[in-house]
């Protein structure tokens, strides 16, 4: 009788353990770092992640055997985390020679036009060449690709580093700085997020175009990289990607001729960010 009771108790414990423990074949989660940068990715009033890049990753999800753990934070922190941790990804990151040495590129999301912007009412600001940028105050996000593209160095009193593009635009709107750097799509997203008017701002100087996309740590496992690339290529080949482009960017933003070469300028941190 005692032996029967012990066997019965063992079966009960085994059943309880099975149903109360995590499923053994549960999908692993892979971390994707990003920033709040509408319309590519942002948190809506309900706290949900939305945007073009989010939709692209969700479309790719069905071709992956892992779940997406998307973490949104200031860009400088996202960049440092992605550069430090293998088997993680970062988006929507601008492609540059420097970054291609730090990360493995998965694929392009969208090509944007980088430019220096001013308030439309500031007709006193005139930039005819790259050297003219140095005559004005400029707000830039920490870790932004513009630091590379504009060859920016440190300790110049005219350049302020802030946490994100929305804060930079707010500084421009209230005329705490003369200029900001953004792209034709990102500026529209920041204007909308702040409830401002697009007509309040205008291009002061266009200097290049850049691909925004998805990248991963240089030591990420090759099988993880190839799976992500395959999923990305699949949604481009089956038309899902193009549908998302038309959904988020139905009307192309006007482009201007870009000037590629820029001279170095320098920065100082923004104490208020």
PyMOL commands that set and color helices and strands:
alter all, ss='L'
color gray80, all
select helices_A, chain A and resi 2-20+52-61+75-84+97-102+130-135+146-149+165-173+184-193+198-200+222-237+240-248
alter helices_A, ss='H'
color red, helices_A
select strands_A, chain A and resi 29-34+42-43+49-50+67-72+89-94+103-119+138-141+152-154+159-162+179-183+201-217+265-269
alter strands_A, ss='S'
color yellow, strands_A
deselect
rebuild
show_as cartoon
